[in-house]
Amino acid sequence: GIPPSLLGCEYIHMAARHRRRVPEEPPVESSQRRELSRDLNRSGGGYELAVVVVLFTLGGLALDRWLGLVPLFTIVLTLLGALGAGVKVWVGYDRQMRRLEQEGPWATHS
């Protein structure tokens, strides 16, 4: 067991002094950094799409309560938010596929 005199901060400091050093990991190559950055950008897109739909829905709720037209604006703005999010995904996908087609080994370079 741990002696009572070493409980608390003193024990933590003693353990830190005697802890082994963890070997450093090799530096990350620039291609790995680009790939990580690209993957993080892609993952953030899902949150962006969800937030847009939620914000449009909340805006519709606010307008409906203010104007007394429940659920007209809630439905319309939710559908517009979802449609806009879908179009954004489609346009982004199409743009990326065109770029990959041009960069691929099968592309005709003039």
Backbone torsions as a table, in degrees:
resi	resn	phi	psi	omega
1	GLY	NA	174.7	179.7
2	ILE	-91.9	126.9	177.4
3	PRO	-61.5	143.0	-178.1
4	PRO	-57.0	-28.1	-178.8
5	SER	-71.4	-18.2	-178.4
6	LEU	-99.7	3.0	178.7
7	LEU	-71.5	150.1	177.1
8	GLY	89.2	-145.5	-172.3
9	CYS	-63.4	-37.5	-178.1
10	GLU	-61.6	-41.0	179.4
11	TYR	-64.9	-41.3	-179.8
12	ILE	-63.1	-43.5	180.0
13	HIS	-66.6	-38.6	179.0
14	MET	-65.3	-42.8	179.7
15	ALA	-64.3	-37.9	180.0
16	ALA	-66.5	-37.2	179.9
17	ARG	-67.6	-34.0	-175.4
18	HIS	-95.7	1.0	-178.9
19	ARG	-70.1	142.0	177.6
20	ARG	-73.9	148.0	175.7
21	ARG	-77.3	135.1	177.4
22	VAL	-84.8	130.5	179.7
23	PRO	-61.5	142.9	-179.5
24	GLU	-72.4	144.9	178.0
25	GLU	-80.2	152.1	179.1
26	PRO	-64.3	152.6	-179.5
27	PRO	-62.5	150.3	-179.5
28	VAL	-82.0	133.1	179.2
29	GLU	-73.5	157.9	-177.4
30	SER	-63.9	-34.5	178.9
31	SER	-65.8	-35.6	177.3
32	GLN	-69.1	-36.4	177.6
33	ARG	-64.6	-42.9	179.1
34	ARG	-62.1	-43.3	-179.3
35	GLU	-63.8	-43.4	178.6
36	LEU	-63.0	-43.8	179.2
37	SER	-61.3	-43.6	179.4
38	ARG	-62.9	-43.6	-179.9
39	ASP	-65.2	-39.6	177.7
40	LEU	-65.7	-37.1	178.2
41	ASN	-64.3	-41.8	178.8
42	ARG	-64.2	-43.6	-177.2
43	SER	-66.7	-32.4	177.9
44	GLY	-68.8	-22.8	179.8
45	GLY	-63.3	-35.7	179.0
46	GLY	-64.1	-42.3	177.4
47	TYR	-64.8	-40.6	179.9
48	GLU	-59.6	-44.5	-179.3
49	LEU	-64.7	-43.1	-179.7
50	ALA	-64.9	-41.4	-178.7
51	VAL	-64.3	-39.4	180.0
52	VAL	-61.4	-46.2	-179.4
53	VAL	-64.0	-43.6	179.6
54	VAL	-62.9	-44.4	-179.7
55	LEU	-63.5	-41.3	178.3
56	PHE	-64.8	-39.5	178.5
57	THR	-64.0	-45.4	178.9
58	LEU	-64.1	-38.2	176.1
59	GLY	-62.7	-40.5	176.7
60	GLY	-63.8	-41.3	177.1
61	LEU	-61.6	-43.8	-179.9
62	ALA	-62.2	-45.2	178.9
63	LEU	-63.0	-42.7	179.9
64	ASP	-61.8	-43.0	179.3
65	ARG	-66.9	-39.2	-178.3
66	TRP	-67.5	-42.2	-177.0
67	LEU	-94.0	-8.8	179.9
68	GLY	71.2	32.7	-177.7
69	LEU	-113.9	29.8	-176.6
70	VAL	-52.8	132.6	-0.9
71	PRO	-108.2	29.6	-173.5
72	LEU	-56.0	-60.7	-176.4
73	PHE	-70.2	-29.0	177.0
74	THR	-60.6	-48.2	-178.7
75	ILE	-67.3	-47.8	-176.5
76	VAL	-62.4	-48.2	-177.6
77	LEU	-70.9	-32.8	175.7
78	THR	-63.7	-45.1	178.5
79	LEU	-64.3	-40.5	177.8
80	LEU	-64.2	-41.3	177.6
81	GLY	-62.7	-44.3	179.0
82	ALA	-66.5	-41.3	178.1
83	LEU	-63.4	-45.4	178.1
84	GLY	-61.7	-40.7	178.2
85	ALA	-64.1	-41.7	178.6
86	GLY	-64.7	-41.3	178.5
87	VAL	-64.6	-40.0	178.7
88	LYS	-61.3	-43.8	178.4
89	VAL	-63.1	-45.0	-177.2
90	TRP	-64.1	-44.9	-179.7
91	VAL	-65.1	-43.1	178.1
92	GLY	-62.4	-42.9	178.1
93	TYR	-63.4	-46.0	-179.2
94	ASP	-61.8	-43.1	179.3
95	ARG	-62.0	-44.2	-179.1
96	GLN	-66.4	-40.4	-179.9
97	MET	-66.2	-38.2	177.2
98	ARG	-64.1	-41.2	178.8
99	ARG	-63.9	-44.3	179.9
100	LEU	-65.5	-36.1	176.9
101	GLU	-61.8	-40.9	-178.7
102	GLN	-72.6	-28.9	-177.7
103	GLU	-89.9	-12.8	-175.0
104	GLY	-68.0	160.7	-179.9
105	PRO	-65.5	-19.0	-179.3
106	TRP	-85.5	-9.6	-176.9
107	ALA	-68.8	144.5	175.4
108	THR	-88.6	117.0	-179.0
109	HIS	-98.5	124.8	-178.8
110	SER	-108.4	NA	NA
